[in-house]
Amino acid sequence: MVTGIVRQTSAVYQLAVEQYVRHSPLAFADRCASCRARTCPVRLHAAEVIRAAGVSPATYDPPPRRPPAMHWSGQPAAPLPVIGGPGVARK
């Protein structure tokens, strides 16, 4: 692929970046967050435009999410709110 065809300051590049980010995969899923497609054509086309500008599309990918930390007992590390606990009005 030839790079440097699209300038990073062009409106086409800026739109491609916006669409690439908007059509990112859902966390822990294999579908697009915007159009719910398994293979999102909008994201693929935007990646081509970004590559044509000589930039790696991975630059705009969000950092990978880690699962929540677990306590040694298998419970979530942060305490969960207690229903009917202090500060909750009862009828």
C-alpha positions in Angstrom: 0.0 0.0 0.0 1.2 3.5 -0.8 1.4 5.8 2.2 1.3 9.6 2.3 -1.6 9.9 -0.1 -3.8 11.5 2.5 -2.6 14.3 4.7 -3.2 14.1 8.5 -4.6 17.7 8.4 -7.2 16.9 5.8 -10.9 16.7 6.5 -11.0 13.2 5.0 -8.4 12.0 7.5 -10.2 13.6 10.5 -13.5 12.1 9.4 -11.8 8.6 9.1 -10.4 8.9 12.6 -13.7 9.9 14.0 -15.5 7.0 12.3 -12.7 4.6 13.3 -13.1 5.5 16.9 -17.0 5.6 16.8 -17.1 2.1 15.2 -14.8 0.4 17.8 -15.6 -3.1 19.0 -17.7 -3.5 22.2 -15.8 -4.5 25.3 -15.6 -8.3 25.6 -17.7 -8.7 22.4 -17.0 -9.2 18.7 -19.5 -6.7 17.4 -19.2 -3.0 16.4 -20.4 -0.6 19.2 -22.2 1.6 16.6 -23.6 -0.6 13.9 -23.5 -4.0 15.7 -21.9 -5.7 12.7 -19.4 -8.5 13.2 -17.1 -7.1 10.5 -17.7 -3.4 10.4 -17.2 -2.0 6.9 -17.1 1.6 8.1 -14.2 0.8 10.5 -12.3 -1.2 7.8 -12.6 1.7 5.3 -11.6 4.2 7.9 -8.5 2.1 8.7 -7.6 2.1 5.0 -7.7 5.9 5.0 -5.7 6.2 8.2 -3.0 3.8 6.7 -2.9 5.9 3.5 -1.8 8.8 5.6 1.1 6.7 7.0 -0.4 6.2 10.5 -1.2 3.0 12.2 -4.9 2.7 13.0 -3.9 1.0 16.3 -2.9 4.4 17.5 -6.6 5.2 17.9 -7.6 2.0 19.6 -8.6 2.3 23.2 -6.4 0.5 25.8 -7.5 -3.0 26.6 -9.8 -3.4 29.5 -8.9 -5.5 32.4 -11.5 -7.5 34.4 -12.3 -6.1 37.8 -9.8 -7.1 40.6 -11.0 -10.0 42.7 -10.4 -10.6 46.4 -8.7 -13.9 47.4 -12.2 -15.1 48.5 -13.5 -14.8 45.0 -15.6 -11.7 45.8 -15.1 -8.3 44.0 -12.4 -6.3 45.7 -14.6 -3.2 46.2 -17.5 -3.7 48.6 -20.9 -3.7 47.0 -23.6 -1.3 48.4 -26.0 -2.9 50.9 -29.7 -2.5 50.0 -31.5 -1.0 52.9 -28.2 0.0 54.6 -27.5 3.3 56.3 -28.8 6.4 54.5 -31.6 4.5 52.8 -35.1 5.6 53.8 -37.5 2.8 54.7 -41.2 2.8 54.5 
